[in-house]
């Protein structure tokens, strides 16, 4: 059975119970690399329960909000500016933004400002977080990308307007520039920042495993993790070898189009559809993904 067939063999609508005796290990014999940090245990346990051998090497982790004074300063700037439009890109980012504002005593002010502006969301999970905060959105991206949201805004016109953008650790600078070039004042806030995790030697070992053929699948749940792997591979002098391995002998799985984009930019063809179905059916709640 091929890697893709093994992943596809798991029905995306299956219950979260332990598989039965006839199909209890659809991933038996497959070696899977996991690069996520947040909630990685849920994913790893789900894969191991289905027979996979997992090599975990978190590429990045999220900085504690208490250490992110820039987040609070940017939030205060947005509150003072009272933007006309706000773009929410991720559910986790939206929740973390509100929680951070609450912890510094400006949560109500932030919600008042966001409630008075027109909210656009990148996808259904971001929409859920916006509504959970007691807010309403007026538009959603058709393909869960910031580029499509910017297309919508430019079509209606943004000249002279202030647009607040909740970033998600991987900044699509091109979209921010499109807004600015169209006459908008753009303010950004990054509710979570990516920093290097403890045990930095794990990522080089994962790269070596991919290059040497000791890995069947490599998974990514965030675009910054992809960039971190590319940077580490360059430092090791293995970037070209890694890309070749990912093209020829390792299946690359990415959760969502934003995560997939830097992989596509590197000339790869990530299996984002398979990854999404696979994660959902592996016993992990869709809400754990930022």
ROBA-568118 format. One record per residue (C-alpha): chain; residue number from 0; x, y, z; residue in three letters. Coordinates in nm, 3 decimals, m for minus. Example, Ala and Ser with C-alpha at 12.3 -4.5 7.8 and 13.67 -1.06 7.14 Angstrom:
REM ROBA-568118
cadena:A, num:0, u:1.230, v:m0.450, w:0.780, residuo:ala
cadena:A, num:1, u:1.367, v:m0.106, w:0.714, residuo:ser
END
This chain:
REM ROBA-568118
cadena:A, num:0, u:0.000, v:0.000, w:0.000, residuo:unk
cadena:A, num:1, u:0.135, v:0.346, w:m0.090, residuo:unk
cadena:A, num:2, u:0.166, v:0.624, w:0.167, residuo:unk
cadena:A, num:3, u:m0.121, v:0.823, w:0.018, residuo:unk
cadena:A, num:4, u:m0.344, v:0.516, w:0.007, residuo:unk
cadena:A, num:5, u:m0.264, v:0.446, w:0.371, residuo:unk
cadena:A, num:6, u:m0.360, v:0.798, w:0.468, residuo:unk
cadena:A, num:7, u:m0.671, v:0.792, w:0.251, residuo:unk
cadena:A, num:8, u:m0.776, v:0.460, w:0.399, residuo:unk
cadena:A, num:9, u:m0.884, v:0.642, w:0.712, residuo:unk
cadena:A, num:10, u:m1.238, v:0.772, w:0.663, residuo:unk
cadena:A, num:11, u:m1.256, v:1.143, w:0.752, residuo:unk
cadena:A, num:12, u:m1.599, v:1.090, w:0.904, residuo:unk
cadena:A, num:13, u:m1.503, v:0.797, w:1.123, residuo:unk
cadena:A, num:14, u:m1.569, v:0.807, w:1.498, residuo:unk
cadena:A, num:15, u:m1.287, v:0.876, w:1.738, residuo:unk
cadena:A, num:16, u:m1.304, v:0.535, w:1.899, residuo:unk
cadena:A, num:17, u:m1.013, v:0.293, w:1.876, residuo:unk
cadena:A, num:18, u:m1.020, v:0.114, w:1.538, residuo:unk
cadena:A, num:19, u:m1.148, v:m0.240, w:1.519, residuo:unk
cadena:A, num:20, u:m0.935, v:m0.554, w:1.494, residuo:unk
cadena:A, num:21, u:m0.948, v:m0.568, w:1.112, residuo:unk
cadena:A, num:22, u:m0.822, v:m0.216, w:1.051, residuo:unk
cadena:A, num:23, u:m0.656, v:m0.119, w:1.374, residuo:unk
cadena:A, num:24, u:m0.324, v:m0.025, w:1.213, residuo:unk
cadena:A, num:25, u:m0.374, v:0.135, w:0.869, residuo:unk
cadena:A, num:26, u:m0.044, v:0.319, w:0.915, residuo:unk
cadena:A, num:27, u:0.153, v:0.018, w:1.036, residuo:unk
cadena:A, num:28, u:0.510, v:0.033, w:0.907, residuo:unk
cadena:A, num:29, u:0.496, v:0.400, w:0.810, residuo:unk
cadena:A, num:30, u:0.745, v:0.644, w:0.960, residuo:unk
cadena:A, num:31, u:0.591, v:0.987, w:1.006, residuo:unk
cadena:A, num:32, u:0.764, v:1.312, w:1.102, residuo:unk
cadena:A, num:33, u:0.565, v:1.563, w:1.310, residuo:unk
cadena:A, num:34, u:0.688, v:1.923, w:1.320, residuo:unk
cadena:A, num:35, u:0.411, v:2.083, w:1.528, residuo:unk
cadena:A, num:36, u:0.461, v:2.204, w:1.884, residuo:unk
cadena:A, num:37, u:0.118, v:2.312, w:2.009, residuo:unk
cadena:A, num:38, u:m0.107, v:2.016, w:2.092, residuo:unk
cadena:A, num:39, u:0.139, v:1.782, w:1.922, residuo:unk
cadena:A, num:40, u:0.069, v:1.506, w:2.172, residuo:unk
cadena:A, num:41, u:m0.289, v:1.467, w:2.040, residuo:unk
cadena:A, num:42, u:m0.163, v:1.414, w:1.686, residuo:unk
cadena:A, num:43, u:0.123, v:1.184, w:1.784, residuo:unk
cadena:A, num:44, u:m0.100, v:0.960, w:1.995, residuo:unk
cadena:A, num:45, u:m0.356, v:0.939, w:1.715, residuo:unk
cadena:A, num:46, u:m0.090, v:0.833, w:1.464, residuo:unk
cadena:A, num:47, u:0.072, v:0.581, w:1.697, residuo:unk
cadena:A, num:48, u:m0.270, v:0.436, w:1.776, residuo:unk
cadena:A, num:49, u:m0.300, v:0.358, w:1.406, residuo:unk
cadena:A, num:50, u:0.036, v:0.186, w:1.391, residuo:unk
cadena:A, num:51, u:0.268, v:0.464, w:1.273, residuo:unk
cadena:A, num:52, u:0.619, v:0.518, w:1.405, residuo:unk
cadena:A, num:53, u:0.649, v:0.890, w:1.485, residuo:unk
cadena:A, num:54, u:0.958, v:1.109, w:1.490, residuo:unk
cadena:A, num:55, u:0.869, v:1.435, w:1.667, residuo:unk
cadena:A, num:56, u:1.081, v:1.743, w:1.606, residuo:unk
cadena:A, num:57, u:0.896, v:2.069, w:1.679, residuo:unk
cadena:A, num:58, u:1.028, v:2.332, w:1.439, residuo:unk
cadena:A, num:59, u:0.890, v:2.626, w:1.638, residuo:unk
cadena:A, num:60, u:0.689, v:2.702, w:1.948, residuo:unk
cadena:A, num:61, u:0.469, v:2.994, w:2.046, residuo:unk
cadena:A, num:62, u:0.617, v:3.257, w:2.277, residuo:unk
cadena:A, num:63, u:0.434, v:3.304, w:2.612, residuo:unk
cadena:A, num:64, u:0.195, v:3.598, w:2.591, residuo:unk
cadena:A, num:65, u:0.335, v:3.742, w:2.914, residuo:unk
cadena:A, num:66, u:0.663, v:3.800, w:2.732, residuo:unk
cadena:A, num:67, u:0.503, v:3.969, w:2.431, residuo:unk
cadena:A, num:68, u:0.481, v:4.337, w:2.523, residuo:unk
cadena:A, num:69, u:0.470, v:4.424, w:2.153, residuo:unk
cadena:A, num:70, u:0.132, v:4.250, w:2.131, residuo:unk
cadena:A, num:71, u:m0.014, v:4.479, w:2.395, residuo:unk
cadena:A, num:72, u:0.138, v:4.793, w:2.244, residuo:unk
cadena:A, num:73, u:0.001, v:4.704, w:1.902, residuo:unk
cadena:A, num:74, u:m0.340, v:4.634, w:2.057, residuo:unk
cadena:A, num:75, u:m0.343, v:4.976, w:2.224, residuo:unk
cadena:A, num:76, u:m0.255, v:5.136, w:1.888, residuo:unk
cadena:A, num:77, u:m0.548, v:4.960, w:1.721, residuo:unk
cadena:A, num:78, u:m0.786, v:5.060, w:1.999, residuo:unk
cadena:A, num:79, u:m0.681, v:5.423, w:1.965, residuo:unk
cadena:A, num:80, u:m0.709, v:5.416, w:1.585, residuo:unk
cadena:A, num:81, u:m1.062, v:5.270, w:1.583, residuo:unk
cadena:A, num:82, u:m1.018, v:5.090, w:1.249, residuo:unk
cadena:A, num:83, u:m1.290, v:5.076, w:0.986, residuo:unk
cadena:A, num:84, u:m1.211, v:4.714, w:0.899, residuo:unk
cadena:A, num:85, u:m1.052, v:4.422, w:1.083, residuo:unk
cadena:A, num:86, u:m0.929, v:4.095, w:0.932, residuo:unk
cadena:A, num:87, u:m0.920, v:3.790, w:1.162, residuo:unk
cadena:A, num:88, u:m0.700, v:3.519, w:1.013, residuo:unk
cadena:A, num:89, u:m0.697, v:3.239, w:1.273, residuo:unk
cadena:A, num:90, u:m0.918, v:3.112, w:1.552, residuo:unk
cadena:A, num:91, u:m0.626, v:3.060, w:1.789, residuo:unk
cadena:A, num:92, u:m0.491, v:3.405, w:1.715, residuo:unk
cadena:A, num:93, u:m0.827, v:3.569, w:1.775, residuo:unk
cadena:A, num:94, u:m0.875, v:3.389, w:2.106, residuo:unk
cadena:A, num:95, u:m0.521, v:3.463, w:2.220, residuo:unk
cadena:A, num:96, u:m0.558, v:3.830, w:2.124, residuo:unk
cadena:A, num:97, u:m0.871, v:3.867, w:2.337, residuo:unk
cadena:A, num:98, u:m0.717, v:3.675, w:2.627, residuo:unk
cadena:A, num:99, u:m0.401, v:3.886, w:2.619, residuo:unk
cadena:A, num:100, u:m0.604, v:4.207, w:2.611, residuo:unk
cadena:A, num:101, u:m0.807, v:4.083, w:2.908, residuo:unk
cadena:A, num:102, u:m0.492, v:4.001, w:3.104, residuo:unk
cadena:A, num:103, u:m0.372, v:4.359, w:3.061, residuo:unk
cadena:A, num:104, u:m0.708, v:4.516, w:3.144, residuo:unk
cadena:A, num:105, u:m0.799, v:4.636, w:2.795, residuo:unk
cadena:A, num:106, u:m1.018, v:4.345, w:2.682, residuo:unk
cadena:A, num:107, u:m1.347, v:4.538, w:2.691, residuo:unk
cadena:A, num:108, u:m1.196, v:4.829, w:2.500, residuo:unk
cadena:A, num:109, u:m1.072, v:4.592, w:2.230, residuo:unk
cadena:A, num:110, u:m1.411, v:4.423, w:2.192, residuo:unk
cadena:A, num:111, u:m1.586, v:4.761, w:2.173, residuo:unk
cadena:A, num:112, u:m1.355, v:4.871, w:1.891, residuo:unk
cadena:A, num:113, u:m1.386, v:4.542, w:1.702, residuo:unk
cadena:A, num:114, u:m1.762, v:4.547, w:1.748, residuo:unk
cadena:A, num:115, u:m1.781, v:4.888, w:1.584, residuo:unk
cadena:A, num:116, u:m1.579, v:4.794, w:1.273, residuo:unk
cadena:A, num:117, u:m1.650, v:4.558, w:0.985, residuo:unk
cadena:A, num:118, u:m1.497, v:4.217, w:1.058, residuo:unk
cadena:A, num:119, u:m1.374, v:3.986, w:0.783, residuo:unk
cadena:A, num:120, u:m1.259, v:3.631, w:0.860, residuo:unk
cadena:A, num:121, u:m1.024, v:3.399, w:0.672, residuo:unk
cadena:A, num:122, u:m1.212, v:3.078, w:0.739, residuo:unk
cadena:A, num:123, u:m1.483, v:2.902, w:0.942, residuo:unk
cadena:A, num:124, u:m1.262, v:2.847, w:1.247, residuo:unk
cadena:A, num:125, u:m1.174, v:3.217, w:1.262, residuo:unk
cadena:A, num:126, u:m1.544, v:3.295, w:1.219, residuo:unk
cadena:A, num:127, u:m1.624, v:3.069, w:1.514, residuo:unk
cadena:A, num:128, u:m1.372, v:3.250, w:1.735, residuo:unk
cadena:A, num:129, u:m1.505, v:3.590, w:1.632, residuo:unk
cadena:A, num:130, u:m1.860, v:3.488, w:1.715, residuo:unk
cadena:A, num:131, u:m1.750, v:3.326, w:2.042, residuo:unk
cadena:A, num:132, u:m1.616, v:3.669, w:2.141, residuo:unk
cadena:A, num:133, u:m1.962, v:3.816, w:2.085, residuo:unk
cadena:A, num:134, u:m1.869, v:3.976, w:1.753, residuo:unk
cadena:A, num:135, u:m2.009, v:3.938, w:1.401, residuo:unk
cadena:A, num:136, u:m1.836, v:3.916, w:1.065, residuo:unk
cadena:A, num:137, u:m1.950, v:4.055, w:0.732, residuo:unk
cadena:A, num:138, u:m1.738, v:3.842, w:0.499, residuo:unk
cadena:A, num:139, u:m1.537, v:3.520, w:0.473, residuo:unk
cadena:A, num:140, u:m1.269, v:3.401, w:0.232, residuo:unk
cadena:A, num:141, u:m1.387, v:3.138, w:m0.014, residuo:unk
cadena:A, num:142, u:m1.058, v:2.948, w:0.002, residuo:unk
cadena:A, num:143, u:m0.932, v:3.034, w:0.354, residuo:unk
cadena:A, num:144, u:m0.657, v:3.267, w:0.231, residuo:unk
cadena:A, num:145, u:m0.578, v:3.627, w:0.322, residuo:unk
cadena:A, num:146, u:m0.528, v:3.705, w:m0.047, residuo:unk
cadena:A, num:147, u:m0.894, v:3.637, w:m0.122, residuo:unk
cadena:A, num:148, u:m1.003, v:3.861, w:0.165, residuo:unk
cadena:A, num:149, u:m0.783, v:4.139, w:0.032, residuo:unk
cadena:A, num:150, u:m0.939, v:4.088, w:m0.312, residuo:unk
cadena:A, num:151, u:m1.280, v:4.144, w:m0.154, residuo:unk
cadena:A, num:152, u:m1.168, v:4.460, w:0.023, residuo:unk
cadena:A, num:153, u:m0.999, v:4.608, w:m0.281, residuo:unk
cadena:A, num:154, u:m1.309, v:4.545, w:m0.488, residuo:unk
cadena:A, num:155, u:m1.517, v:4.760, w:m0.253, residuo:unk
cadena:A, num:156, u:m1.239, v:5.014, w:m0.200, residuo:unk
cadena:A, num:157, u:m1.016, v:5.085, w:0.100, residuo:unk
cadena:A, num:158, u:m0.874, v:5.430, w:0.020, residuo:unk
cadena:A, num:159, u:m0.875, v:5.649, w:0.328, residuo:unk
cadena:A, num:160, u:m0.975, v:5.360, w:0.555, residuo:unk
cadena:A, num:161, u:m0.787, v:5.204, w:0.845, residuo:unk
cadena:A, num:162, u:m0.753, v:4.828, w:0.827, residuo:unk
cadena:A, num:163, u:m0.641, v:4.618, w:1.127, residuo:unk
cadena:A, num:164, u:m0.500, v:4.276, w:1.043, residuo:unk
cadena:A, num:165, u:m0.457, v:3.995, w:1.296, residuo:unk
cadena:A, num:166, u:m0.149, v:3.812, w:1.174, residuo:unk
cadena:A, num:167, u:m0.073, v:3.448, w:1.246, residuo:unk
cadena:A, num:168, u:0.301, v:3.409, w:1.274, residuo:unk
cadena:A, num:169, u:0.353, v:3.383, w:0.898, residuo:unk
cadena:A, num:170, u:0.310, v:3.731, w:0.751, residuo:unk
cadena:A, num:171, u:0.196, v:3.754, w:0.391, residuo:unk
cadena:A, num:172, u:0.369, v:4.085, w:0.326, residuo:unk
cadena:A, num:173, u:0.233, v:4.101, w:m0.029, residuo:unk
cadena:A, num:174, u:m0.125, v:4.132, w:0.096, residuo:unk
cadena:A, num:175, u:m0.039, v:4.407, w:0.343, residuo:unk
cadena:A, num:176, u:0.136, v:4.599, w:0.064, residuo:unk
cadena:A, num:177, u:m0.165, v:4.559, w:m0.164, residuo:unk
cadena:A, num:178, u:m0.382, v:4.725, w:0.098, residuo:unk
cadena:A, num:179, u:m0.135, v:5.008, w:0.153, residuo:unk
cadena:A, num:180, u:m0.086, v:5.069, w:m0.218, residuo:unk
cadena:A, num:181, u:m0.464, v:5.097, w:m0.251, residuo:unk
cadena:A, num:182, u:m0.473, v:5.383, w:m0.003, residuo:unk
cadena:A, num:183, u:m0.543, v:5.205, w:0.327, residuo:unk
cadena:A, num:184, u:m0.370, v:5.265, w:0.657, residuo:unk
cadena:A, num:185, u:m0.272, v:4.917, w:0.774, residuo:unk
cadena:A, num:186, u:m0.222, v:4.826, w:1.140, residuo:unk
cadena:A, num:187, u:m0.113, v:4.478, w:1.239, residuo:unk
cadena:A, num:188, u:m0.116, v:4.269, w:1.554, residuo:unk
cadena:A, num:189, u:0.051, v:3.931, w:1.601, residuo:unk
cadena:A, num:190, u:m0.115, v:3.748, w:1.893, residuo:unk
cadena:A, num:191, u:0.143, v:3.470, w:1.880, residuo:unk
cadena:A, num:192, u:0.509, v:3.475, w:1.781, residuo:unk
cadena:A, num:193, u:0.713, v:3.176, w:1.678, residuo:unk
cadena:A, num:194, u:1.040, v:3.111, w:1.860, residuo:unk
cadena:A, num:195, u:1.285, v:2.822, w:1.856, residuo:unk
cadena:A, num:196, u:1.182, v:2.537, w:2.089, residuo:unk
cadena:A, num:197, u:1.386, v:2.354, w:2.346, residuo:unk
cadena:A, num:198, u:1.579, v:2.056, w:2.215, residuo:unk
cadena:A, num:199, u:1.686, v:2.222, w:1.892, residuo:unk
cadena:A, num:200, u:1.889, v:1.913, w:1.795, residuo:unk
cadena:A, num:201, u:1.567, v:1.726, w:1.712, residuo:unk
cadena:A, num:202, u:1.497, v:1.919, w:1.393, residuo:unk
cadena:A, num:203, u:1.837, v:1.841, w:1.234, residuo:unk
cadena:A, num:204, u:1.780, v:1.472, w:1.312, residuo:unk
cadena:A, num:205, u:1.441, v:1.488, w:1.140, residuo:unk
cadena:A, num:206, u:1.599, v:1.652, w:0.834, residuo:unk
cadena:A, num:207, u:1.869, v:1.384, w:0.823, residuo:unk
cadena:A, num:208, u:1.602, v:1.112, w:0.847, residuo:unk
cadena:A, num:209, u:1.414, v:1.260, w:0.552, residuo:unk
cadena:A, num:210, u:1.730, v:1.289, w:0.343, residuo:unk
cadena:A, num:211, u:1.846, v:0.934, w:0.421, residuo:unk
cadena:A, num:212, u:1.517, v:0.767, w:0.337, residuo:unk
cadena:A, num:213, u:1.424, v:0.691, w:0.697, residuo:unk
cadena:A, num:214, u:1.094, v:0.879, w:0.672, residuo:unk
cadena:A, num:215, u:0.776, v:0.812, w:0.473, residuo:unk
cadena:A, num:216, u:0.565, v:1.118, w:0.559, residuo:unk
cadena:A, num:217, u:0.652, v:1.467, w:0.684, residuo:unk
cadena:A, num:218, u:0.369, v:1.674, w:0.833, residuo:unk
cadena:A, num:219, u:0.333, v:2.048, w:0.878, residuo:unk
cadena:A, num:220, u:0.058, v:2.241, w:1.057, residuo:unk
cadena:A, num:221, u:0.197, v:2.594, w:1.016, residuo:unk
cadena:A, num:222, u:0.383, v:2.787, w:0.747, residuo:unk
cadena:A, num:223, u:0.645, v:2.924, w:0.991, residuo:unk
cadena:A, num:224, u:0.743, v:2.565, w:1.074, residuo:unk
cadena:A, num:225, u:0.817, v:2.508, w:0.706, residuo:unk
cadena:A, num:226, u:1.037, v:2.818, w:0.696, residuo:unk
cadena:A, num:227, u:1.216, v:2.705, w:1.011, residuo:unk
cadena:A, num:228, u:1.293, v:2.369, w:0.852, residuo:unk
cadena:A, num:229, u:1.423, v:2.532, w:0.533, residuo:unk
cadena:A, num:230, u:1.646, v:2.764, w:0.739, residuo:unk
cadena:A, num:231, u:1.786, v:2.474, w:0.944, residuo:unk
cadena:A, num:232, u:1.846, v:2.266, w:0.632, residuo:unk
cadena:A, num:233, u:2.037, v:2.555, w:0.474, residuo:unk
cadena:A, num:234, u:2.254, v:2.584, w:0.787, residuo:unk
cadena:A, num:235, u:2.327, v:2.211, w:0.765, residuo:unk
cadena:A, num:236, u:2.409, v:2.230, w:0.394, residuo:unk
cadena:A, num:237, u:2.126, v:1.985, w:0.323, residuo:unk
cadena:A, num:238, u:1.860, v:2.207, w:0.169, residuo:unk
cadena:A, num:239, u:1.892, v:2.079, w:m0.188, residuo:unk
cadena:A, num:240, u:1.910, v:1.720, w:m0.068, residuo:unk
cadena:A, num:241, u:1.605, v:1.770, w:0.153, residuo:unk
cadena:A, num:242, u:1.395, v:1.920, w:m0.127, residuo:unk
cadena:A, num:243, u:1.494, v:1.635, w:m0.358, residuo:unk
cadena:A, num:244, u:1.396, v:1.379, w:m0.092, residuo:unk
cadena:A, num:245, u:1.058, v:1.549, w:m0.040, residuo:unk
cadena:A, num:246, u:1.000, v:1.542, w:m0.415, residuo:unk
cadena:A, num:247, u:1.091, v:1.179, w:m0.467, residuo:unk
cadena:A, num:248, u:1.063, v:0.961, w:m0.156, residuo:unk
cadena:A, num:249, u:0.882, v:1.143, w:0.126, residuo:unk
cadena:A, num:250, u:0.513, v:1.236, w:0.115, residuo:unk
cadena:A, num:251, u:0.459, v:1.592, w:0.242, residuo:unk
cadena:A, num:252, u:0.133, v:1.663, w:0.424, residuo:unk
cadena:A, num:253, u:0.023, v:2.019, w:0.507, residuo:unk
cadena:A, num:254, u:m0.286, v:2.131, w:0.695, residuo:unk
cadena:A, num:255, u:m0.453, v:2.401, w:0.488, residuo:unk
cadena:A, num:256, u:m0.351, v:2.623, w:0.196, residuo:unk
cadena:A, num:257, u:m0.157, v:2.876, w:0.406, residuo:unk
cadena:A, num:258, u:0.067, v:2.603, w:0.547, residuo:unk
cadena:A, num:259, u:0.104, v:2.451, w:0.200, residuo:unk
cadena:A, num:260, u:0.212, v:2.774, w:0.028, residuo:unk
cadena:A, num:261, u:0.584, v:2.779, w:0.128, residuo:unk
cadena:A, num:262, u:0.601, v:2.413, w:0.029, residuo:unk
cadena:A, num:263, u:0.454, v:2.492, w:m0.312, residuo:unk
cadena:A, num:264, u:0.695, v:2.786, w:m0.342, residuo:unk
cadena:A, num:265, u:0.980, v:2.536, w:m0.296, residuo:unk
cadena:A, num:266, u:0.853, v:2.328, w:m0.589, residuo:unk
cadena:A, num:267, u:0.675, v:2.061, w:m0.383, residuo:unk
cadena:A, num:268, u:0.325, v:1.921, w:m0.416, residuo:unk
cadena:A, num:269, u:0.197, v:1.882, w:m0.058, residuo:unk
cadena:A, num:270, u:m0.105, v:1.663, w:0.006, residuo:unk
cadena:A, num:271, u:m0.312, v:1.921, w:0.193, residuo:unk
cadena:A, num:272, u:m0.646, v:1.751, w:0.132, residuo:unk
cadena:A, num:273, u:m0.521, v:1.415, w:0.258, residuo:unk
cadena:A, num:274, u:m0.360, v:1.576, w:0.561, residuo:unk
cadena:A, num:275, u:m0.681, v:1.749, w:0.664, residuo:unk
cadena:A, num:276, u:m0.889, v:1.434, w:0.637, residuo:unk
cadena:A, num:277, u:m0.619, v:1.235, w:0.808, residuo:unk
cadena:A, num:278, u:m0.587, v:1.475, w:1.104, residuo:unk
cadena:A, num:279, u:m0.962, v:1.490, w:1.155, residuo:unk
cadena:A, num:280, u:m0.994, v:1.115, w:1.152, residuo:unk
cadena:A, num:281, u:m0.691, v:1.056, w:1.372, residuo:unk
cadena:A, num:282, u:m0.880, v:1.144, w:1.687, residuo:unk
cadena:A, num:283, u:m0.782, v:1.513, w:1.696, residuo:unk
cadena:A, num:284, u:m1.038, v:1.789, w:1.717, residuo:unk
cadena:A, num:285, u:m1.022, v:2.031, w:1.420, residuo:unk
cadena:A, num:286, u:m1.024, v:2.315, w:1.672, residuo:unk
cadena:A, num:287, u:m0.668, v:2.245, w:1.785, residuo:unk
cadena:A, num:288, u:m0.523, v:2.381, w:1.461, residuo:unk
cadena:A, num:289, u:m0.451, v:2.756, w:1.460, residuo:unk
END
